[in-house]
Amino acid sequence: MTFWKLGSRRAAAVRLAAAGSVLLLAPGCSALNPGSDEAAAMAGRFHQLLASGDSAAACELLAPGTIEELESGDPGSCAGKLSGLGLATASKVLEGRAYGREAQVKLDGDTVFLTRSGDRWVVTAAGCASRGERPYDCEVKGH
């Protein structure tokens, strides 16, 4: 009888150790793609602002290099040029992935690229279409 109890204690200890290992690994799994939710929220916000006609506020979510490229030498014209592009409507986030300081968010009508700037994500490219193995073709992009 003692052997059986020892065996069950040993089995319980092994199960407990295994469960502890899983618990230790679980936070690592969730940390493999940190920032994805925040990047996806920013991409969604960018498209919400465009849909509501607030291009000036949408410009505030762009990276400085993207604003420069969009304005192409005409400072202060970001909002006008952004609204004139007629980017596809996108309202639902399908997938968001962060890779360190960079992120890609796929929405129902667009793919948006972002970078980490200070404590927030900013849009570096939008209106992007996949071209297979070649780089995305984007309507809004920075350098």
Steps between C-alpha positions, in 0.01 A plus 500: 500500500783738577654441156174599329479820705863579421431435133199727496694771682780467249249516212338805658839665537579432134162642395557806719848554353362465148220746574752744643708472183194575289419801716857627464482463122155657461613860564780447249249392238289810548812716488607370160296771328475790747339815373279333241177609666618861538620513137170355380308757704704783347444370145128474572496852645678634191227356277222618733630855469519475122146360483369787715672754273751612764813481285683753718469271803599201284815690400591524869523120505756492218875468548696820423667346193162391367361852541804644318459255214126565475546877504794473254634847562167668574496522883161502664325322215480156663125511573406616151722247327394218729130564441563533126648151474166328554645211697282192520268479798624262767317448827578151626843382614567151368854452629768701674863403549777694667865429437698698754447864406315423174147369443273391219123513538267340247152649490201407287589764238866589559835396637665759726863507612601672824810577701551569867572867572556571868212341687257468208459342159496726192397412145787475252299365205132454415290418198729202444435208267695177498701416190593146596875463551564867414465786751152638564378781276384782731312822427634666817861426589799659664872473472 
